[in-house]
C-alpha cells in the first residue's frame, strides 16, 4: 500500500532531520524522496514479510489451542437447571 501524500511528506521531513542531526549532512527534499522510494522498494518488503510471518504464527498458534480456548461443557442441562451455558477452557487431561 503506497504512502499518502501527507505520510510521504512527514517521512521525507524525518529523513532530512535524521541526516542533519545524526550524520551532519544536509539532505535535499528530492534526495530524501529518492531515498524514501529506495527504502520502500528495497527494504520495506523485508519488514512486510516478517509481519505476515508473525501474523501466520499467531493465527496458527491460536487455531491449535482453539479446543482449549473455546470449550463448552456437554451434558450440563440438569446441573444448570435452565441457566445459560458458560463457555470456558477445556479441562486439562
Secondary structure as UniProt FT lines:
FT   HELIX           5..23
FT   HELIX           29..38
FT   HELIX           39..43
FT   HELIX           44..64
FT   HELIX           66..69
FT   STRAND          71..72
FT   HELIX           77..80
FT   TURN            81..82
FT   STRAND          87..88
//
